[in-house]
């Protein structure tokens, strides 16, 4: 059975909520990723800043020196590392998201399911 921890990226780009929007956009660009997971001091996911957020911020002319906490997506959907691929896929489909943080039984971030990564791995694109 294919589980979330089998298909997740283990190296997740993270930041704290006090990082500036500009620094977050720089991380997206320099690390070639589609999202930065925002975590608290206990490594629990409190937000996510994705490409869609960056486009929205630029379009709304939000000052890029402001903290990311004001513009990150706060309602973050997560999946347990032992959830099935079908459960993860259902969350992704239902909420129209491309990045799904994976957490352990204590709610700490352990990985990230990326739709782009799955397509590249399974279809060689």
C-alpha positions in Angstrom: 0.0 0.0 0.0 1.3 3.4 -1.0 1.5 5.8 2.0 2.1 9.5 2.3 5.6 9.0 3.7 6.5 7.0 0.5 5.7 9.9 -1.8 6.6 12.9 0.2 9.6 15.2 -0.2 11.7 14.9 2.9 13.7 18.1 2.4 11.1 20.8 2.9 11.9 24.5 2.7 10.6 26.1 5.9 10.7 29.5 7.5 9.2 31.2 10.5 6.3 33.7 10.3 8.5 36.7 10.9 10.5 36.3 7.6 9.7 39.0 5.1 7.6 38.4 2.0 10.7 39.3 -0.1 12.8 36.7 1.7 10.1 34.1 1.1 9.8 34.9 -2.6 13.6 34.7 -2.7 13.4 31.2 -1.2 10.9 30.1 -3.8 13.1 31.4 -6.6 16.5 30.3 -5.4 15.5 26.9 -4.1 13.3 26.2 -7.2 10.3 25.2 -5.1 6.6 26.0 -5.3 6.1 26.6 -1.6 7.6 27.5 1.7 6.0 25.9 4.8 5.8 28.3 7.7 6.5 26.6 11.0 6.5 27.5 14.7 9.3 26.8 17.1 7.9 23.2 17.6 8.1 22.5 13.8 4.3 22.6 13.6 2.9 23.9 10.3 1.2 27.2 10.9 1.0 28.4 7.3 2.2 28.0 3.8 3.4 30.6 1.3 3.1 29.3 -2.3 3.5 30.6 -5.8 -0.1 31.6 -5.8 0.4 33.7 -2.7 3.4 35.4 -4.3 1.4 36.3 -7.4 -1.4 37.7 -5.2 1.0 39.7 -3.1 2.6 41.3 -6.1 -0.7 42.0 -7.8 -2.1 43.7 -4.7 1.1 45.7 -4.3 1.7 44.5 -0.7 5.0 45.9 0.7 7.5 43.1 0.3 9.3 44.0 3.5 6.2 43.1 5.5 6.3 39.8 7.5 4.9 36.8 5.6 2.5 36.0 8.5 0.2 38.7 7.1 -0.1 37.1 3.7 0.6 33.4 4.1 -2.2 30.9 3.7 -3.2 30.2 7.3 -5.7 27.5 6.8 -3.3 24.7 5.9 -4.4 21.3 5.2 -2.1 18.5 6.3 -2.0 14.7 6.1 -0.5 12.2 8.5 2.6 10.4 7.3 0.8 7.1 7.6 -2.2 8.1 5.5 -2.8 6.3 2.2 -2.0 7.9 -1.1 -5.8 7.9 -1.7 -6.4 10.0 1.4 -3.7 12.5 0.4 -5.1 12.7 -3.1 -8.6 13.3 -1.8 -7.4 16.3 0.3 -5.5 17.7 -2.7 -8.5 17.2 -5.0 -11.1 18.5 -2.5 -9.2 21.7 -1.7 -7.5 22.4 -5.0 -4.0 22.6 -3.6 -0.7 21.6 -5.0 1.4 21.3 -1.8 0.3 19.2 1.1 2.4 19.2 4.3 2.9 15.8 5.9 3.0 15.6 9.7 3.8 12.9 12.3 1.5 11.8 15.1 2.5 14.8 17.2 1.6 17.2 14.3 5.2 18.1 13.5 6.2 18.6 9.9 8.1 15.6 8.4 7.6 16.1 4.7 5.6 17.6 1.8 3.6 16.1 -1.0 4.0 18.1 -4.1 1.8 17.5 -7.1 4.7 18.6 -9.4 7.0 16.1 -7.7 4.5 13.3 -8.1 4.0 14.0 -11.8 7.8 14.2 -12.4 8.4 10.9 -10.5 5.6 8.9 -12.0 5.5 10.3 -15.5 9.1 11.5 -16.0 8.1 15.0 -16.9 
